[in-house]
Amino acid sequence: MDHVARYLPTIKALAEQALDMAVDASPIKPREGEFVQSLKVAIPCARAMLGHAGQDITKPRAVLVEAFEEGSPRFADGFGHCRLTYHFLLFDLVVRAWPLVHPEFEVYLPFELPKSDGQIHHDWLHEMCDRRLMAALVTWGPVQGEGPLHAMASDDTPDTWVYRELVGIHGAFGTFVANSYDEPGEIARRAARYHLHHTQPDYTTYQPWALAAFLWFPETVSFAEQQLHDVQTHLSIEGAAGALVPGLLLADAYATLTELLEKTSK
């Protein structure tokens, strides 16, 4: 997996750049009784996953507790956009960063996972987070060829459908990694191959969802390269407002690929 190791310094440097510049350009002022939290709270978790010592991640954990107690929580990116996807992302970052910062303590989270709304990308993120906690092995049947995770509906726009696909691949790949598989799952690989051959760059997102998956599979590395290019371009155009989610996802990819390289080297 030499091709993976070559990209780690680039991913880390780009993650550091994005996290350093991230701001809330359109902060939301919640109405009375409404819970809205910026994803900036997750930055210490991302820094811990990049290897920075001394990070305080008690606040992001506390925010998850508060979100569970409040009900109907919303999490916002630097533009003020709120998505259920971001709740899962924060949850996953806290669970993964906690043992890095507090190896002497178990990850005790006195609340349930965020609930999926039944869309496939949220289902996969829920599964990924669940497996992070359970660390249980499951058996998946082999999948042949290539194909998307879900069919495009007649009222889907291409960019919305591709977003769900990329987030879903992120969740599927994370699920296999969380279950300590030496070889990532064929479900993620099948979908990654499909998007390499069928998805135009215009329909992708500046948020590098599933970057680790596309980079891990040798045949889809060029898609990962396009993702890294898109992040760099977006940071140059949008600046600090668009840096938060890419920074978190780049840190996630860096930690995921580092973990996989360590597993495969044993």
Beta strands, then each sheet from edge to edge (+ up, - down):
strand 1: 36-38
strand 2: 74-76
sheet 1: 1+ 2+
end
